[in-house]
Structure formats: C-alpha cells, structure tokens
C-alpha cells in the first residue's frame, strides 16, 4: 500500500514539473513575441 502512495506522489511531482516547464516556455515565447512586436515593418 505504501508503495502505491509513493508512486502517486512521484507521478504528481512529475506532472507538476511538466506543467511548470510548459508555463515557462510559454512565458518566454510571449516575451519573444512582444519584443518582435516592437519592430515597425
């Protein structure tokens, strides 16, 4: 039983890390697009 709980906790940690990674990448892309948007074509 304890092993199942540990597995769920580890799975949750991995999922949270993935979500944080996606958010960080999206944030950087938004900043990139804002910088590109400053150029006048």
PQR file with spaces between the fields and no chain letter, atoms N, CA, C, O and H, PARSE charges and radii, in Angstrom:
ATOM       1  N    UNK     1       0.824   -1.200    0.000 -0.4000 1.5000
ATOM       2  CA   UNK     1       0.000    0.000    0.000 -0.0000 2.0000
ATOM       3  C    UNK     1       0.864    1.258    0.000  0.5500 1.7000
ATOM       4  O    UNK     1       0.574    2.204   -0.732 -0.5500 1.4000
ATOM       5  N    UNK     2       1.903    1.279    0.799 -0.4000 1.5000
ATOM       6  CA   UNK     2       2.766    2.443    0.892 -0.0000 2.0000
ATOM       7  C    UNK     2       3.439    2.729   -0.449  0.5500 1.7000
ATOM       8  O    UNK     2       3.637    3.890   -0.808 -0.5500 1.4000
ATOM       9  H    UNK     2       2.138    0.510    1.394  0.4000 1.0000
ATOM      10  N    UNK     3       3.781    1.705   -1.172 -0.4000 1.5000
ATOM      11  CA   UNK     3       4.422    1.869   -2.475 -0.0000 2.0000
ATOM      12  C    UNK     3       3.484    2.562   -3.457  0.5500 1.7000
ATOM      13  O    UNK     3       3.924    3.389   -4.256 -0.5500 1.4000
ATOM      14  H    UNK     3       3.620    0.762   -0.881  0.4000 1.0000
ATOM      15  N    UNK     4       2.212    2.236   -3.405 -0.4000 1.5000
ATOM      16  CA   UNK     4       1.226    2.873   -4.281 -0.0000 2.0000
ATOM      17  C    UNK     4       1.129    4.365   -3.995  0.5500 1.7000
ATOM      18  O    UNK     4       1.042    5.172   -4.921 -0.5500 1.4000
ATOM      19  H    UNK     4       1.855    1.564   -2.756  0.4000 1.0000
ATOM      20  N    UNK     5       1.143    4.734   -2.724 -0.4000 1.5000
ATOM      21  CA   UNK     5       1.068    6.136   -2.334 -0.0000 2.0000
ATOM      22  C    UNK     5       2.308    6.879   -2.824  0.5500 1.7000
ATOM      23  O    UNK     5       2.206    7.985   -3.354 -0.5500 1.4000
ATOM      24  H    UNK     5       1.214    4.079   -1.972  0.4000 1.0000
ATOM      25  N    UNK     6       3.466    6.273   -2.649 -0.4000 1.5000
ATOM      26  CA   UNK     6       4.705    6.897   -3.114 -0.0000 2.0000
ATOM      27  C    UNK     6       4.694    7.077   -4.632  0.5500 1.7000
ATOM      28  O    UNK     6       5.130    8.108   -5.143 -0.5500 1.4000
ATOM      29  H    UNK     6       3.549    5.374   -2.218  0.4000 1.0000
ATOM      30  N    UNK     7       4.198    6.080   -5.339 -0.4000 1.5000
ATOM      31  CA   UNK     7       4.124    6.166   -6.796 -0.0000 2.0000
ATOM      32  C    UNK     7       3.224    7.320   -7.213  0.5500 1.7000
ATOM      33  O    UNK     7       3.566    8.067   -8.130 -0.5500 1.4000
ATOM      34  H    UNK     7       3.843    5.243   -4.924  0.4000 1.0000
ATOM      35  N    UNK     8       2.082    7.478   -6.558 -0.4000 1.5000
ATOM      36  CA   UNK     8       1.161    8.568   -6.875 -0.0000 2.0000
ATOM      37  C    UNK     8       1.803    9.920   -6.582  0.5500 1.7000
ATOM      38  O    UNK     8       1.631   10.868   -7.348 -0.5500 1.4000
ATOM      39  H    UNK     8       1.804    6.871   -5.813  0.4000 1.0000
ATOM      40  N    UNK     9       2.535   10.013   -5.491 -0.4000 1.5000
ATOM      41  CA   UNK     9       3.202   11.266   -5.138 -0.0000 2.0000
ATOM      42  C    UNK     9       4.270   11.616   -6.171  0.5500 1.7000
ATOM      43  O    UNK     9       4.388   12.771   -6.581 -0.5500 1.4000
ATOM      44  H    UNK     9       2.676    9.243   -4.868  0.4000 1.0000
ATOM      45  N    UNK    10       5.038   10.627   -6.586 -0.4000 1.5000
ATOM      46  CA   UNK    10       6.076   10.852   -7.586 -0.0000 2.0000
ATOM      47  C    UNK    10       5.449   11.243   -8.917  0.5500 1.7000
ATOM      48  O    UNK    10       5.936   12.144   -9.599 -0.5500 1.4000
ATOM      49  H    UNK    10       4.942    9.689   -6.253  0.4000 1.0000
ATOM      50  N    UNK    11       4.381   10.572   -9.278 -0.4000 1.5000
ATOM      51  CA   UNK    11       3.672   10.918  -10.520 -0.0000 2.0000
ATOM      52  C    UNK    11       3.174   12.353  -10.467  0.5500 1.7000
ATOM      53  O    UNK    11       3.243   13.075  -11.462 -0.5500 1.4000
ATOM      54  H    UNK    11       3.986    9.840   -8.723  0.4000 1.0000
ATOM      55  N    UNK    12       2.678   12.763   -9.324 -0.4000 1.5000
ATOM      56  CA   UNK    12       2.195   14.129   -9.150 -0.0000 2.0000
ATOM      57  C    UNK    12       3.340   15.131   -9.281  0.5500 1.7000
ATOM      58  O    UNK    12       3.178   16.178   -9.907 -0.5500 1.4000
ATOM      59  H    UNK    12       2.622   12.176   -8.516  0.4000 1.0000
ATOM      60  N    UNK    13       4.477   14.819   -8.702 -0.4000 1.5000
ATOM      61  CA   UNK    13       5.647   15.693   -8.814 -0.0000 2.0000
ATOM      62  C    UNK    13       6.080   15.848  -10.272  0.5500 1.7000
ATOM      63  O    UNK    13       6.406   16.949  -10.715 -0.5500 1.4000
ATOM      64  H    UNK    13       4.608   13.968   -8.193  0.4000 1.0000
ATOM      65  N    UNK    14       6.081   14.758  -10.998 -0.4000 1.5000
ATOM      66  CA   UNK    14       6.467   14.798  -12.408 -0.0000 2.0000
ATOM      67  C    UNK    14       5.479   15.641  -13.201  0.5500 1.7000
ATOM      68  O    UNK    14       5.879   16.463  -14.026 -0.5500 1.4000
ATOM      69  H    UNK    14       5.816   13.864  -10.638  0.4000 1.0000
ATOM      70  N    UNK    15       4.194   15.439  -12.954 -0.4000 1.5000
ATOM      71  CA   UNK    15       3.161   16.200  -13.664 -0.0000 2.0000
ATOM      72  C    UNK    15       3.302   17.690  -13.380  0.5500 1.7000
ATOM      73  O    UNK    15       3.212   18.512  -14.292 -0.5500 1.4000
ATOM      74  H    UNK    15       3.869   14.771  -12.284  0.4000 1.0000
ATOM      75  N    UNK    16       3.522   18.034  -12.122 -0.4000 1.5000
ATOM      76  CA   UNK    16       3.674   19.440  -11.755 -0.0000 2.0000
ATOM      77  C    UNK    16       4.892   20.056  -12.433  0.5500 1.7000
ATOM      78  O    UNK    16       4.839   21.198  -12.888 -0.5500 1.4000
ATOM      79  H    UNK    16       3.595   17.366  -11.382  0.4000 1.0000
ATOM      80  N    UNK    17       5.994   19.303  -12.502 -0.4000 1.5000
ATOM      81  CA   UNK    17       7.201   19.793  -13.167 -0.0000 2.0000
ATOM      82  C    UNK    17       6.959   20.022  -14.655  0.5500 1.7000
ATOM      83  O    UNK    17       7.439   21.003  -15.224 -0.5500 1.4000
ATOM      84  H    UNK    17       6.037   18.375  -12.132  0.4000 1.0000
ATOM      85  N    UNK    18       6.210   19.111  -15.284 -0.4000 1.5000
ATOM      86  CA   UNK    18       5.866   19.281  -16.699 -0.0000 2.0000
ATOM      87  C    UNK    18       5.050   20.546  -16.914  0.5500 1.7000
ATOM      88  O    UNK    18       5.319   21.322  -17.831 -0.5500 1.4000
ATOM      89  H    UNK    18       5.820   18.315  -14.822  0.4000 1.0000
ATOM      90  N    UNK    19       4.050   20.746  -16.062 -0.4000 1.5000
ATOM      91  CA   UNK    19       3.202   21.937  -16.187 -0.0000 2.0000
ATOM      92  C    UNK    19       4.015   23.208  -16.002  0.5500 1.7000
ATOM      93  O    UNK    19       3.829   24.178  -16.736 -0.5500 1.4000
ATOM      94  H    UNK    19       3.832   20.115  -15.317  0.4000 1.0000
ATOM      95  N    UNK    20       4.914   23.209  -15.027 -0.4000 1.5000
ATOM      96  CA   UNK    20       5.767   24.379  -14.800 -0.0000 2.0000
ATOM      97  C    UNK    20       6.679   24.636  -15.986  0.5500 1.7000
ATOM      98  O    UNK    20       6.943   25.787  -16.336 -0.5500 1.4000
ATOM      99  H    UNK    20       5.065   22.421  -14.430  0.4000 1.0000
ATOM     100  N    UNK    21       7.160   23.563  -16.607 -0.4000 1.5000
ATOM     101  CA   UNK    21       8.008   23.705  -17.784 -0.0000 2.0000
ATOM     102  C    UNK    21       7.236   24.327  -18.940  0.5500 1.7000
ATOM     103  O    UNK    21       7.735   25.232  -19.609 -0.5500 1.4000
ATOM     104  H    UNK    21       6.946   22.628  -16.322  0.4000 1.0000
ATOM     105  N    UNK    22       6.023   23.845  -19.173 -0.4000 1.5000
ATOM     106  CA   UNK    22       5.195   24.407  -20.242 -0.0000 2.0000
ATOM     107  C    UNK    22       4.921   25.886  -19.996  0.5500 1.7000
ATOM     108  O    UNK    22       4.976   26.693  -20.924 -0.5500 1.4000
ATOM     109  H    UNK    22       5.618   23.110  -18.629  0.4000 1.0000
ATOM     110  N    UNK    23       4.626   26.240  -18.750 -0.4000 1.5000
ATOM     111  CA   UNK    23       4.351   27.639  -18.427 -0.0000 2.0000
ATOM     112  C    UNK    23       5.580   28.505  -18.676  0.5500 1.7000
ATOM     113  O    UNK    23       5.464   29.616  -19.191 -0.5500 1.4000
ATOM     114  H    UNK    23       4.581   25.584  -17.997  0.4000 1.0000
ATOM     115  N    UNK    24       6.750   28.003  -18.314 -0.4000 1.5000
ATOM     116  CA   UNK    24       7.984   28.769  -18.510 -0.0000 2.0000
ATOM     117  C    UNK    24       8.260   28.985  -19.991  0.5500 1.7000
ATOM     118  O    UNK    24       8.646   30.081  -20.398 -0.5500 1.4000
ATOM     119  H    UNK    24       6.844   27.100  -17.895  0.4000 1.0000
ATOM     120  N    UNK    25       8.066   27.956  -20.793 -0.4000 1.5000
ATOM     121  CA   UNK    25       8.278   28.078  -22.233 -0.0000 2.0000
ATOM     122  C    UNK    25       7.278   29.060  -22.830  0.5500 1.7000
ATOM     123  O    UNK    25       7.653   29.913  -23.635 -0.5500 1.4000
ATOM     124  H    UNK    25       7.752   27.065  -20.462  0.4000 1.0000
ATOM     125  N    UNK    26       6.014   28.950  -22.446 -0.4000 1.5000
ATOM     126  CA   UNK    26       5.001   29.866  -22.957 -0.0000 2.0000
ATOM     127  C    UNK    26       5.317   31.308  -22.575  0.5500 1.7000
ATOM     128  O    UNK    26       5.129   32.221  -23.378 -0.5500 1.4000
ATOM     129  H    UNK    26       5.709   28.258  -21.792  0.4000 1.0000
ATOM     130  N    UNK    27       5.790   31.508  -21.367 -0.4000 1.5000
ATOM     131  CA   UNK    27       6.151   32.840  -20.918 -0.0000 2.0000
ATOM     132  C    UNK    27       7.271   33.414  -21.784  0.5500 1.7000
ATOM     133  O    UNK    27       7.206   34.573  -22.193 -0.5500 1.4000
ATOM     134  H    UNK    27       5.943   30.766  -20.714  0.4000 1.0000
ATOM     135  N    UNK    28       8.281   32.619  -22.060 -0.4000 1.5000
ATOM     136  CA   UNK    28       9.394   33.079  -22.891 -0.0000 2.0000
ATOM     137  C    UNK    28       8.930   33.389  -24.311  0.5500 1.7000
ATOM     138  O    UNK    28       9.386   34.358  -24.917 -0.5500 1.4000
ATOM     139  H    UNK    28       8.333   31.678  -21.728  0.4000 1.0000
ATOM     140  N    UNK    29       8.029   32.573  -24.840 -0.4000 1.5000
ATOM     141  CA   UNK    29       7.506   32.833  -26.187 -0.0000 2.0000
ATOM     142  C    UNK    29       6.726   34.150  -26.224  0.5500 1.7000
ATOM     143  O    UNK    29       6.846   34.918  -27.178 -0.5500 1.4000
ATOM     144  H    UNK    29       7.658   31.786  -24.347  0.4000 1.0000
ATOM     145  N    UNK    30       5.936   34.406  -25.196 -0.4000 1.5000
ATOM     146  CA   UNK    30       5.186   35.659  -25.136 -0.0000 2.0000
ATOM     147  C    UNK    30       6.148   36.844  -25.098  0.5500 1.7000
ATOM     148  O    UNK    30       5.942   37.835  -25.798 -0.5500 1.4000
ATOM     149  H    UNK    30       5.839   33.782  -24.420  0.4000 1.0000
ATOM     150  N    UNK    31       7.189   36.744  -24.289 -0.4000 1.5000
ATOM     151  CA   UNK    31       8.173   37.822  -24.232 -0.0000 2.0000
ATOM     152  C    UNK    31       8.865   38.006  -25.581  0.5500 1.7000
ATOM     153  O    UNK    31       9.124   39.136  -25.996 -0.5500 1.4000
ATOM     154  H    UNK    31       7.356   35.939  -23.720  0.4000 1.0000
ATOM     155  N    UNK    32       9.159   36.926  -26.252 -0.4000 1.5000
ATOM     156  CA   UNK    32       9.770   36.995  -27.581 -0.0000 2.0000
ATOM     157  C    UNK    32       8.861   37.718  -28.551  0.5500 1.7000
ATOM     158  O    UNK    32       9.304   38.606  -29.280 -0.5500 1.4000
ATOM     159  H    UNK    32       8.949   36.008  -25.915  0.4000 1.0000
ATOM     160  N    UNK    33       7.584   37.341  -28.566 -0.4000 1.5000
ATOM     161  CA   UNK    33       6.631   37.967  -29.485 -0.0000 2.0000
ATOM     162  C    UNK    33       6.456   39.454  -29.170  0.5500 1.7000
ATOM     163  O    UNK    33       6.296   40.266  -30.081 -0.5500 1.4000
ATOM     164  H    UNK    33       7.224   36.619  -27.974  0.4000 1.0000
ATOM     165  N    UNK    34       6.487   39.809  -27.892 -0.4000 1.5000
ATOM     166  CA   UNK    34       6.406   41.218  -27.526 -0.0000 2.0000
ATOM     167  C    UNK    34       7.608   41.989  -28.048  0.5500 1.7000
ATOM     168  O    UNK    34       7.469   43.104  -28.550 -0.5500 1.4000
ATOM     169  H    UNK    34       6.618   39.149  -27.152  0.4000 1.0000
ATOM     170  N    UNK    35       8.777   41.399  -27.931 -0.4000 1.5000
ATOM     171  CA   UNK    35       9.989   42.045  -28.445 -0.0000 2.0000
ATOM     172  C    UNK    35       9.931   42.187  -29.961  0.5500 1.7000
ATOM     173  O    UNK    35      10.290   43.233  -30.501 -0.5500 1.4000
ATOM     174  H    UNK    35       8.890   40.493  -27.523  0.4000 1.0000
ATOM     175  N    UNK    36       9.487   41.152  -30.644 -0.4000 1.5000
ATOM     176  CA   UNK    36       9.367   41.198  -32.109 -0.0000 2.0000
ATOM     177  C    UNK    36       8.343   42.272  -32.493  0.5500 1.7000
ATOM     178  O    UNK    36       8.528   42.991  -33.474 -0.5500 1.4000
ATOM     179  H    UNK    36       9.196   40.301  -30.206  0.4000 1.0000
ATOM     180  N    UNK    37       7.271   42.371  -31.718 -0.4000 1.5000
ATOM     181  CA   UNK    37       6.225   43.343  -31.991 -0.0000 2.0000
ATOM     182  C    UNK    37       6.689   44.790  -31.902  0.5500 1.7000
ATOM     183  O    UNK    37       6.028   45.683  -32.432 -0.5500 1.4000
ATOM     184  H    UNK    37       7.120   41.786  -30.921  0.4000 1.0000
ATOM     185  N    UNK    38       7.804   45.032  -31.247 -0.4000 1.5000
ATOM     186  CA   UNK    38       8.335   46.391  -31.126 -0.0000 2.0000
ATOM     187  C    UNK    38       8.922   46.888  -32.450  0.5500 1.7000
ATOM     188  O    UNK    38       9.061   48.095  -32.646 -0.5500 1.4000
ATOM     189  H    UNK    38       8.341   44.306  -30.817  0.4000 1.0000
ATOM     190  N    UNK    39       9.265   45.976  -33.352 -0.4000 1.5000
ATOM     191  CA   UNK    39       9.821   46.368  -34.637 -0.0000 2.0000
ATOM     192  C    UNK    39       8.700   46.878  -35.538  0.5500 1.7000
ATOM     193  O    UNK    39       7.617   46.295  -35.599 -0.5500 1.4000
ATOM     194  H    UNK    39       9.152   44.995  -33.193  0.4000 1.0000
ATOM     195  N    UNK    40       8.979   47.963  -36.225 -0.4000 1.5000
ATOM     196  CA   UNK    40       7.983   48.519  -37.156 -0.0000 2.0000
ATOM     197  C    UNK    40       8.337   48.028  -38.539  0.5500 1.7000
ATOM     198  O    UNK    40       9.469   48.187  -38.998 -0.5500 1.4000
ATOM     199  H    UNK    40       9.858   48.436  -36.175  0.4000 1.0000
ATOM     200  N    UNK    41       7.375   47.438  -39.194 -0.4000 1.5000
ATOM     201  CA   UNK    41       7.642   46.857  -40.515 -0.0000 2.0000
ATOM     202  C    UNK    41       7.447   47.888  -41.565  0.5500 1.7000
ATOM     203  O    UNK    41       7.622   47.603  -42.750 -0.5500 1.4000
ATOM     204  H    UNK    41       6.456   47.309  -38.821  0.4000 1.0000
